[in-house]
Amino acid sequence: MSDLITQPETGSLFAVYAPGVMDSYSTAELDQIGKLQEAAVTVSSAEQNYRYEVIRLKLMLDGEDKANGLISDGTVGAPSSRFWDGARAGHFGDRLQESAENNNRMTVNRWLKANEAASILLGNCVTGVTQSLPLQAAKELGINPSTLEIYALLNSDAREVADFYYEARGELKADMLKKIRLVCSDFPDRKSELLQGLVDKTIKYPSHIDDLTEGWVKELEIQKALREEQERQDKLQEAEKFEEEVDKQPPPEKTSNIDSSQEDVTRRKAPKPSWFKSDSGVMKTKNVVGDLPKPLADAVNGLSGLKKQLYIQRDHSSEMHDYAEFWAGYDRHAMSEAAAQRVWGQAGRLGRMEKLRKLMIEVNQMLEVYIKNTTPPENIEYPED
């Protein structure tokens, strides 16, 4: 609503109001508004100065510690920090004492990181306490401490782009740094494109980076879909090879019936627990069970997925009067024969489904036999050791 400027005669602050503001308030109200604006500026300036002086004191005490060969890095056995020792003792005021007592040092550490980042950004190497901190110099250039905190956390690639951005534009904005960090983190191979955009000025605002990343995300999604489809086709091809090998194998010879004339068939006993741990039990278990559990996971997933898709096809068939005609046209015109074989298998769509149905009938019949033969009889006994 207004800006505060310095009155030449007195050096005090007074308000320059936007058009229409003065007509909306009385003289007394405008005077109070001016006082409010002045107080806000004073509070903001005081907070900034406090931050600068804390940094100066920390650098001074740390520098003295370092000169005396004392490195306080927070590790076990390392000497304590004179700065935080003094803060805990209340030597520097209540605010720092509260931070020290509550072990809340992150705020001061962020200020120091921001000052260090400003030194790196501006090329001003600080070895001790200077009259004007890099953080102050950055503020005078319009670079906020919060922006420098983001800059301090950038990795080497993101910092390279940020430095170029600052050199090319003479500004450093937090929202742009966040976008640069995103690109260098999630799309590290696109850094050169980001730099080129800054060079040719096609990237001026964060929204321009958003447009780029949106396109890159779509490219990744397409690449992922193509990769998954290729993996599915390769898997189908391998499955059909295995299917063909199984079909070529002769059926196993029937074993002769076991002579049970010497056994008491009225009593059905399961092997004892100790037998399954014996060498003969382990070998027999390995031979009988074999790899039977191995294909179950893929079979359950595959059949469940097929069931779900067939439900969808059932709904389509009930809604479309030309359902059969659609699939006839699909088989003839939607793709080449070679492409159809990659998608559906060597026999094509309909041939693959017919072979699958035959296979499922055979598996169903064998499952019925297996379940019948392995269901525990009613008079089964489980003897203990």
Contacts in CASP RR format, 6 or more apart in sequence:
PFRMAT RR
TARGET T0000
AUTHOR 0000-0000-0000
METHOD contacts of the structure
MODEL  1
MSDLITQPETGSLFAVYAPGVMDSYSTAELDQIGKLQEAAVTVSSAEQNY
RYEVIRLKLMLDGEDKANGLISDGTVGAPSSRFWDGARAGHFGDRLQESA
ENNNRMTVNRWLKANEAASILLGNCVTGVTQSLPLQAAKELGINPSTLEI
YALLNSDAREVADFYYEARGELKADMLKKIRLVCSDFPDRKSELLQGLVD
KTIKYPSHIDDLTEGWVKELEIQKALREEQERQDKLQEAEKFEEEVDKQP
PPEKTSNIDSSQEDVTRRKAPKPSWFKSDSGVMKTKNVVGDLPKPLADAV
NGLSGLKKQLYIQRDHSSEMHDYAEFWAGYDRHAMSEAAAQRVWGQAGRL
GRMEKLRKLMIEVNQMLEVYIKNTTPPENIEYPED
1 17 0 8 1.000
1 18 0 8 1.000
1 21 0 8 1.000
1 33 0 8 1.000
2 15 0 8 1.000
2 16 0 8 1.000
2 17 0 8 1.000
2 18 0 8 1.000
2 21 0 8 1.000
2 33 0 8 1.000
2 34 0 8 1.000
2 37 0 8 1.000
3 15 0 8 1.000
3 16 0 8 1.000
4 13 0 8 1.000
4 14 0 8 1.000
4 15 0 8 1.000
4 16 0 8 1.000
4 34 0 8 1.000
4 37 0 8 1.000
4 38 0 8 1.000
4 41 0 8 1.000
5 13 0 8 1.000
5 14 0 8 1.000
5 16 0 8 1.000
6 12 0 8 1.000
6 13 0 8 1.000
7 13 0 8 1.000
7 14 0 8 1.000
13 37 0 8 1.000
13 38 0 8 1.000
13 41 0 8 1.000
14 34 0 8 1.000
15 30 0 8 1.000
15 33 0 8 1.000
15 34 0 8 1.000
15 37 0 8 1.000
15 38 0 8 1.000
17 30 0 8 1.000
21 30 0 8 1.000
22 30 0 8 1.000
25 33 0 8 1.000
48 139 0 8 1.000
51 111 0 8 1.000
51 135 0 8 1.000
51 145 0 8 1.000
52 133 0 8 1.000
52 135 0 8 1.000
52 136 0 8 1.000
54 92 0 8 1.000
54 96 0 8 1.000
54 108 0 8 1.000
54 111 0 8 1.000
55 111 0 8 1.000
55 112 0 8 1.000
55 115 0 8 1.000
55 133 0 8 1.000
55 135 0 8 1.000
56 129 0 8 1.000
56 133 0 8 1.000
57 83 0 8 1.000
57 92 0 8 1.000
58 83 0 8 1.000
58 108 0 8 1.000
58 112 0 8 1.000
59 112 0 8 1.000
59 126 0 8 1.000
59 128 0 8 1.000
59 129 0 8 1.000
60 128 0 8 1.000
60 129 0 8 1.000
61 81 0 8 1.000
61 82 0 8 1.000
61 83 0 8 1.000
62 72 0 8 1.000
62 81 0 8 1.000
62 82 0 8 1.000
62 83 0 8 1.000
63 128 0 8 1.000
64 82 0 8 1.000
65 71 0 8 1.000
65 72 0 8 1.000
65 79 0 8 1.000
65 81 0 8 1.000
65 82 0 8 1.000
70 79 0 8 1.000
71 78 0 8 1.000
71 79 0 8 1.000
72 78 0 8 1.000
72 79 0 8 1.000
72 80 0 8 1.000
72 81 0 8 1.000
72 82 0 8 1.000
84 100 0 8 1.000
84 105 0 8 1.000
86 92 0 8 1.000
86 100 0 8 1.000
87 93 0 8 1.000
87 96 0 8 1.000
87 97 0 8 1.000
87 99 0 8 1.000
87 100 0 8 1.000
88 97 0 8 1.000
88 100 0 8 1.000
88 101 0 8 1.000
89 97 0 8 1.000
90 96 0 8 1.000
90 97 0 8 1.000
90 100 0 8 1.000
96 108 0 8 1.000
98 104 0 8 1.000
99 105 0 8 1.000
99 107 0 8 1.000
99 108 0 8 1.000
110 149 0 8 1.000
111 135 0 8 1.000
111 145 0 8 1.000
113 148 0 8 1.000
113 149 0 8 1.000
113 152 0 8 1.000
113 153 0 8 1.000
114 135 0 8 1.000
114 145 0 8 1.000
114 146 0 8 1.000
114 148 0 8 1.000
114 149 0 8 1.000
114 151 0 8 1.000
114 152 0 8 1.000
115 126 0 8 1.000
115 133 0 8 1.000
115 134 0 8 1.000
115 135 0 8 1.000
115 148 0 8 1.000
116 126 0 8 1.000
116 134 0 8 1.000
116 152 0 8 1.000
117 148 0 8 1.000
117 149 0 8 1.000
117 151 0 8 1.000
117 152 0 8 1.000
118 124 0 8 1.000
118 133 0 8 1.000
118 134 0 8 1.000
118 135 0 8 1.000
118 137 0 8 1.000
118 138 0 8 1.000
118 143 0 8 1.000
118 148 0 8 1.000
119 125 0 8 1.000
119 126 0 8 1.000
119 134 0 8 1.000
120 159 0 8 1.000
121 134 0 8 1.000
121 138 0 8 1.000
121 143 0 8 1.000
121 148 0 8 1.000
121 151 0 8 1.000
121 162 0 8 1.000
121 163 0 8 1.000
121 166 0 8 1.000
121 172 0 8 1.000
122 134 0 8 1.000
122 137 0 8 1.000
122 138 0 8 1.000
122 141 0 8 1.000
124 134 0 8 1.000
124 137 0 8 1.000
126 133 0 8 1.000
126 134 0 8 1.000
135 145 0 8 1.000
135 148 0 8 1.000
138 145 0 8 1.000
138 148 0 8 1.000
139 145 0 8 1.000
141 170 0 8 1.000
142 171 0 8 1.000
143 171 0 8 1.000
143 172 0 8 1.000
144 174 0 8 1.000
146 174 0 8 1.000
147 172 0 8 1.000
147 173 0 8 1.000
147 174 0 8 1.000
147 177 0 8 1.000
148 172 0 8 1.000
150 174 0 8 1.000
150 177 0 8 1.000
150 178 0 8 1.000
150 181 0 8 1.000
151 159 0 8 1.000
151 162 0 8 1.000
151 172 0 8 1.000
151 177 0 8 1.000
153 181 0 8 1.000
154 162 0 8 1.000
154 177 0 8 1.000
154 180 0 8 1.000
154 181 0 8 1.000
154 184 0 8 1.000
155 181 0 8 1.000
155 184 0 8 1.000
155 185 0 8 1.000
157 184 0 8 1.000
157 188 0 8 1.000
157 191 0 8 1.000
158 177 0 8 1.000
158 180 0 8 1.000
158 181 0 8 1.000
158 183 0 8 1.000
158 184 0 8 1.000
158 185 0 8 1.000
160 191 0 8 1.000
161 180 0 8 1.000
161 183 0 8 1.000
161 184 0 8 1.000
161 191 0 8 1.000
161 194 0 8 1.000
161 195 0 8 1.000
161 198 0 8 1.000
162 172 0 8 1.000
162 177 0 8 1.000
162 180 0 8 1.000
164 195 0 8 1.000
164 198 0 8 1.000
165 172 0 8 1.000
165 176 0 8 1.000
165 180 0 8 1.000
165 198 0 8 1.000
166 172 0 8 1.000
168 198 0 8 1.000
168 199 0 8 1.000
169 198 0 8 1.000
175 206 0 8 1.000
176 205 0 8 1.000
176 206 0 8 1.000
176 209 0 8 1.000
178 206 0 8 1.000
179 206 0 8 1.000
179 209 0 8 1.000
179 210 0 8 1.000
179 213 0 8 1.000
180 194 0 8 1.000
180 209 0 8 1.000
182 209 0 8 1.000
182 213 0 8 1.000
183 190 0 8 1.000
183 191 0 8 1.000
183 194 0 8 1.000
183 209 0 8 1.000
183 212 0 8 1.000
183 213 0 8 1.000
184 191 0 8 1.000
184 194 0 8 1.000
186 213 0 8 1.000
187 213 0 8 1.000
187 216 0 8 1.000
190 212 0 8 1.000
190 216 0 8 1.000
193 212 0 8 1.000
194 203 0 8 1.000
194 209 0 8 1.000
194 212 0 8 1.000
197 203 0 8 1.000
202 208 0 8 1.000
203 209 0 8 1.000
203 212 0 8 1.000
233 342 0 8 1.000
233 343 0 8 1.000
236 345 0 8 1.000
237 345 0 8 1.000
240 345 0 8 1.000
240 346 0 8 1.000
243 355 0 8 1.000
243 359 0 8 1.000
266 379 0 8 1.000
267 379 0 8 1.000
267 381 0 8 1.000
268 377 0 8 1.000
268 379 0 8 1.000
268 380 0 8 1.000
268 381 0 8 1.000
269 380 0 8 1.000
269 381 0 8 1.000
269 382 0 8 1.000
269 383 0 8 1.000
270 376 0 8 1.000
270 380 0 8 1.000
270 381 0 8 1.000
270 382 0 8 1.000
270 383 0 8 1.000
271 281 0 8 1.000
272 383 0 8 1.000
272 384 0 8 1.000
272 385 0 8 1.000
273 384 0 8 1.000
273 385 0 8 1.000
274 385 0 8 1.000
275 281 0 8 1.000
276 282 0 8 1.000
276 285 0 8 1.000
316 323 0 8 1.000
317 323 0 8 1.000
320 326 0 8 1.000
327 349 0 8 1.000
330 349 0 8 1.000
331 340 0 8 1.000
331 348 0 8 1.000
331 349 0 8 1.000
331 350 0 8 1.000
334 340 0 8 1.000
335 343 0 8 1.000
340 348 0 8 1.000
340 349 0 8 1.000
341 348 0 8 1.000
343 349 0 8 1.000
344 351 0 8 1.000
344 352 0 8 1.000
345 352 0 8 1.000
346 352 0 8 1.000
347 354 0 8 1.000
347 355 0 8 1.000
END
